[in-house]
Amino acid sequence: MFDDLMRQIAETQRALADCPRSLSDAQRVQLLGAAEGLKCTATAAQATTTADLDESQRAAQVAAGVRAARVGEGIAEQVGLARRESPTKGARLLGLAKVLHREMPHTLALMRAGRLNEWRATILARETACLSLDDRAEVDRRLCGTGAAATMSDLRLTRAAKRLACELDPASVAERARRAEAERQVTIRPAPDTMCWVSALLPVKQGVSIYATLLAAAAAARAKGAQRTKGQVMADTLVERVTGAPADEPVKVEVKLVMSDRALFDAADDAAHLEGYGPVPAPWARAFVKDAMRATRVWIRRLYTSPSSGQLVSMDSRARLAPEALAEFVATRDQDLCRTPWCGAPIRHIDHIRSWEHGGATAATNLQGLCERCNHAKQAPGWTATPRIAPDGTHTVETTTPTGHRHHSRAPDPPGPADYLMPLERVPTSVIV
């Protein structure tokens, strides 16, 4: 039965990959709708399979004698790897699958029918999370048992679920809002063209107050004849009030910029790497260094790379914990992002790929940068990891999950020319600024 199912899925994939182009517009619209319905049904099947996997893996861990507090570790990470998502996204998908199967059967039924997508099911689960099982079941029945949710937009569905939650249990909704204030935080993520988004999750009163203050500052500046746009004034005002310095004045903080020596000295346009952001163009990196030199000191550290692959040279230590210099070396090699495939979270731990207890050395070849979640997951029963070093020095890690599936991650190429096949005396260097 399983083989038949996998064969049918493969046939459907081939049919969609080779879909005809010579269609009428009516047929194209019909195909779009049919494909969307297929996606909804597929995510319902993924939810069912995920819930079954969770139940089976938990039973296996209990049978293996795992203590109760650790039962369930590594399951979300397996879901993330299988779906090519980060572990955090895998945890959300696992949580959604369990909720759908245990508490929201009508929502799952709409998904199986191809009428409700995974994101809208997530909205319903999110907006009813504070309710009792009976009240959540009532929202599920009213919005999905009747099919009403299938015709709503994301925003309308959100509002409908919130309204029902407020009617059924206003005290729990109010308590959830109070607890949410404890989750206030500031985050940063890359944006195109060497820009970034800095986001603040705040109580609504504070958020509205900050936005109104920035709007007023923009209006005042524009009234005085400022040539900047409203958005530019608001952004500059935010920077000035947070840093206490003019927006165009360099801020004196430690920023790690990795670039080739050729790019630093204007001999090449190899992309550089800015920690916490990612690749940046060489002209921008050179301007960044020049601005920093005018404002403060600039420290340059040379890291030599392999002439054949461009991989950073190894470092060893006899210590169980990676010394600071070695830890920084590994984080630089892995470019500050977790090595687990599809994760993308910042590095928080320098991990022994082959554990210290099993003879793993504290060496760059046996170390990788992981986020906290992925480091804990690989310690769960059934997980193994093995470093693989190619003849050209390329560093990869093979991770095997409890189900026997293998996943590989390769250390990213450092900044420098694409062709590393050059004489030894011309070994490129990477520079940390």
Secondary structure, DSSP 4 states (H G I P E B T S, - for coil): -HHHHHHHHHHHHHHHHT--S---HHHHHHHHHHHHHHHHHHHHHHHHHHHHHHHHHHHHHHHTT--GGGTTTTHHHHHHHHTT--HHHHHHHHHHHHHHHHH-HHHHHHHHTTSS-HHHHHHHHHHTTTS-HHHHHHHHIIIIISSGGGG--HHHHHHHHHHHHHHH-HHHHHHHHHHHGGG-EEEEEEETTTEEEEEEE--HHHHHHHHHHHHHHHHHHHHTT--S-HHHHHHHHHHHHHHSS-TTSPP-S---EEEEHHHHTTS----EEETTTEEE-HHHHHHHHHHHHHHS----EEEEB-TTT-PBPP-EESSSSPPHHHHHHHHHHTTTB--STT--PBP-EEEESS-GGGT--EEGGGEEEE-HHHHHHTTSTT-EEEEEE-TT--EEEEEE-TTS-EEEEEPPPPSS-S-----GGG--EEEE-
